[in-house]
Amino acid sequence: MGLNAIIFLAVFFLLVGCTSPETTRTRGGGPGADVGNRTKVVRMHEGSDPFAKTPKIIRAQNPSLAGARQADQLSR
């Protein structure tokens, strides 16, 4: 094997080894990577209170979550 062939093979395997598994993932309305891992309507953090049991180190009020809760109720 010549030096050119060795360099070609090294570059070839470097490029093949660096391809991402995301290149074969379905996009544009397809099921995506986690097929069957979710429903059509995804509910994230439903009913959570993100400031519950947070220590009050600084005297400040947490932002109101009323708007977010109203938007959640209207979207159902």
C-alpha positions in Angstrom: 0.0 0.0 0.0 1.3 3.4 -0.9 1.3 6.5 1.3 -1.6 8.0 -0.7 -3.8 5.0 -0.1 -3.1 5.1 3.7 -3.9 8.8 3.9 -7.1 8.3 1.8 -8.2 5.4 4.1 -7.4 7.4 7.2 -9.4 10.4 6.0 -12.3 8.1 4.8 -12.6 6.4 8.2 -12.3 9.7 10.0 -15.2 11.1 8.0 -17.3 8.0 8.4 -16.7 7.8 12.1 -17.7 11.4 12.6 -21.2 11.2 11.1 -24.0 11.8 13.5 -26.8 9.3 14.2 -29.1 12.3 13.9 -28.6 12.3 10.1 -31.0 9.4 9.7 -33.6 10.8 12.0 -36.9 11.6 10.4 -37.8 15.3 10.3 -40.6 17.5 9.0 -43.6 16.0 10.5 -42.2 12.5 11.0 -42.2 10.5 14.2 -38.7 11.7 15.3 -36.2 9.9 17.4 -38.5 8.7 20.3 -41.2 6.9 18.4 -44.1 6.0 20.8 -42.6 7.9 23.7 -45.3 10.6 23.7 -48.9 11.3 22.7 -50.0 13.7 20.0 -50.7 16.4 22.7 -47.7 16.8 25.0 -48.4 18.2 28.4 -45.3 19.6 30.0 -45.1 20.4 33.7 -48.8 20.1 34.1 -50.0 21.2 37.5 -46.4 22.0 38.7 -45.6 25.0 40.9 -42.0 25.8 40.0 -41.4 28.0 43.1 -42.8 25.5 45.7 -40.4 24.9 48.6 -37.9 27.4 47.2 -35.9 29.0 50.1 -36.5 32.7 50.5 -32.9 34.0 50.6 -33.6 37.3 48.9 -36.7 39.3 49.8 -38.5 39.4 46.5 -41.8 38.2 45.2 -41.9 35.4 42.7 -43.5 36.3 39.3 -47.2 35.6 39.1 -48.2 32.4 37.4 -51.8 33.4 37.0 -51.4 34.2 33.3 -49.8 30.9 32.5 -52.5 29.0 34.4 -55.2 31.0 32.6 -53.6 30.2 29.2 -53.4 26.5 30.1 -57.1 26.5 31.1 -58.1 28.3 27.8 -56.1 25.8 25.7 -58.1 22.8 26.9 
